[in-house]
Amino acid sequence: MAGGAAGVCGWIIIFPVDTVKTRVQARQASEPTFKIMDCVRQMMKEEPMGRAFTRGLGVCLIRAVPVNAVTFLTYEAVMSLGQRLHEELP
């Protein structure tokens, strides 16, 4: 449960930044230079109240819960296995 909650918190914080990064990277090489602040301004004009920054967040949060829960569980299992193996060494 903690892994799922951590994943949700992480995505809520980083999602707007990730959205801007994706838009900047998606620009064609033939297009003029597209600066980060230009992208932010354009996104703010596109949709009121910053909706362009959070479009798709719901789906990402639904996915984040099981993915991060499994990641956390796997990490804990591997750490436990490593500790047991370390204790068995002479």
Contacts in CASP RR format, 6 or more apart in sequence:
PFRMAT RR
TARGET T0000
AUTHOR 0000-0000-0000
METHOD contacts of the structure
MODEL  1
MAGGAAGVCGWIIIFPVDTVKTRVQARQASEPTFKIMDCVRQMMKEEPMG
RAFTRGLGVCLIRAVPVNAVTFLTYEAVMSLGQRLHEELP
1 69 0 8 1.000
2 72 0 8 1.000
3 68 0 8 1.000
3 69 0 8 1.000
3 71 0 8 1.000
3 72 0 8 1.000
3 73 0 8 1.000
4 64 0 8 1.000
4 65 0 8 1.000
4 66 0 8 1.000
4 68 0 8 1.000
4 69 0 8 1.000
4 72 0 8 1.000
6 68 0 8 1.000
6 72 0 8 1.000
7 64 0 8 1.000
7 65 0 8 1.000
7 67 0 8 1.000
7 68 0 8 1.000
8 61 0 8 1.000
8 64 0 8 1.000
8 65 0 8 1.000
8 68 0 8 1.000
10 64 0 8 1.000
11 57 0 8 1.000
11 60 0 8 1.000
11 61 0 8 1.000
11 64 0 8 1.000
12 57 0 8 1.000
12 61 0 8 1.000
15 53 0 8 1.000
15 54 0 8 1.000
15 57 0 8 1.000
15 60 0 8 1.000
16 53 0 8 1.000
16 54 0 8 1.000
19 43 0 8 1.000
19 52 0 8 1.000
19 53 0 8 1.000
19 54 0 8 1.000
19 55 0 8 1.000
20 36 0 8 1.000
20 39 0 8 1.000
20 40 0 8 1.000
20 43 0 8 1.000
20 53 0 8 1.000
23 39 0 8 1.000
23 43 0 8 1.000
24 34 0 8 1.000
24 36 0 8 1.000
24 39 0 8 1.000
27 34 0 8 1.000
43 50 0 8 1.000
43 52 0 8 1.000
43 53 0 8 1.000
44 50 0 8 1.000
44 52 0 8 1.000
46 52 0 8 1.000
47 55 0 8 1.000
END
